[in-house]
Amino acid sequence: QEIDTLAQDILDYIKANYADLNLSRTMVADHFRISVYSLSRVFKNQLNIGFSEYLINCRLEHVVELLLTTEQTLAEITKECGFGSASYLAKLFRSVYSATPMQYRKTERAKRGLPDPAPT
């Protein structure tokens, strides 16, 4: 499905700013000089996903990347990926990946033949 230029620009903006803890629907709408309602419509009509769900998915993708490619602690990853608390991140992560972030790190690294993370 093709998405229009505004939708792509919004996605690019979110991908560039996902780590900002204050990133919100209002902040994105203001940046593009559109109403929050218009922003929500772009997500619904163009992307078939809600703003919040998209932002969380974007952040979680980066969490996975950091779990697999760095030795950062969950606290460091939490901050770097725009989550307010490690417990909130862990709860979301578990609901999507059916494992805690550290279980995921260990299991996926083993599956992919990556070195085991240093003990924390």
N, C-alpha and C positions, 0 to 999 in steps of 0.2 A: 504494500500500500504506500503510495506516494504521500509525503507530508509537505505542507507548504513551507515557504521560507521562514515565516514567523515562527512556526512550530520548531523548525530545525534550529533557528537562532536561540529559542528558549531552551531547548535541550542542550545546546552547546554552552549556554550561559550556566546552566545548572551543573553540567559536567566540570566546568572551570571553577565553580564556587561551592561545590557540595560540602567542602570541609568547613565552611562558615557556619558556626553553630546557630547564628541568627538568620540563616537563609530561610525565607518564608514565602508563601504565596504572595503576600503584600509586597515584599521586597522585589520579587521577580516582576510582578505586575507594574510596579513603579518604575523599574529599570526600563521596561519596554513601553512605558506610557500608555498602558491599557488598564482597564478595570480588573479587579480580582475575578469578577464574573466572566469577563472575556477570556482571561487566562484559564479559568476552569473549563470553559467551553472548548478552548483549543485542545486541552488535554482529553476531554471526553470525546470530541468529534474526530480529532486527528490521531490520537494515540491510544484510545480505548483503555486508559489507565488514569487514575487520579493523581493529582500533583504530589500529595504526601507519599503515596505508594511508590511513585517514580523516584522521588528523592531518597526514600529509604532503600530502594533497590540499588540506586546509584552508589549510595554510601556503602551498602553491604558488599557490592562488587569490589570496592577498594579495600574493605576489610579483608576479604578473601585474598586479594593480591598481596597485601602486607603480611598476612599470616603465612603465606607460602614463600615469600621472597625476603622477609626480614626476620630478625630476632626480637623485634619490638614487643614490649609487654602489652597486655590488653589495655592498660591505662594509656599508654602512648598511642596505640591504635585508635582508641576511643576519641582522644583529642584530635588526632590528625584527620579523622573521618567525619567530624562534625556531630558526634553524638554527645549528649549532655552528661551521661554517666555510663560507666562500664557495666553496671547491672542492667540498665535498659538495653544496651547493645547486646549483652549476652542473652537476654530474654528474646529479643527480635531474632538474633542469629539462630538460636535454638529452634524457634518456630519455623524458620525457613530451611535450615540445614539439618535439623534433628540431631544436633550435637552442640556441645559448647564450643566456643572459638578455639580453645586449646586442644580439645579432642579432635576437632576438625583439622587443625594444623598438623598434629601428629599423624593422624590417619592418612590424610591426603599427601603429606610429604612421603610417607612410606609407600603409598600406591604409586607415586610418581618417581620414586627412586631419588628423592631429594634428601640431603643430609638432615638428620634429626636436629631440631632446634636445641640450642644450649639450654640446660636446666635453669629455671628462673627461681 
